[in-house]
Amino acid sequence: MVGRRGMGVVGVAATAKVVSNRTQAQAEQKAAQQEAVVAPPATAPASAGEDMIAQLEKLAGLKAAGVLSEEEFTAAKAKLISGS
């Protein structure tokens, strides 16, 4: 019986590590997506206004998908509008 209980503890520890790694990977993916949103476009936009609208729509889509919180969305939108 002792062996079985010991295996359960190892299983719990392994599961906790997998969950921790998954959470870290999700956080890294979210950060990469946020950087991609505020990065300048690779090609010249047709006009600055159209580009800003496209980026605002992209931000709104990320917020709707749950990638950005309300606070992150508001901060990214303000940064985009201010041109910083």
JOPE-V399125 format. One record per residue. PHI is phi in whole degrees, 0 to 359 (NA if undefined). Layout:
# JOPE-V399125
PHI + PHI
This chain:
# JOPE-V399125
NA + 299 + 300 + 295 + 295 + 298 + 294 + 295 + 294 + 297 + 298 + 294 + 296 + 295 + 296 + 298 + 294 + 297 + 297 + 298 + 297 + 295 + 296 + 295 + 296 + 294 + 295 + 294 + 295 + 298 + 296 + 295 + 293 + 295 + 295 + 294 + 292 + 269 + 289 + 294 + 293 + 287 + 248 + 291 + 286 + 298 + 205 + 297 + 296 + 294 + 296 + 297 + 298 + 298 + 291 + 295 + 296 + 295 + 299 + 298 + 295 + 295 + 293 + 297 + 280 + 87 + 285 + 250 + 281 + 301 + 293 + 295 + 298 + 298 + 294 + 294 + 296 + 297 + 295 + 296 + 293 + 285 + 85 + 275
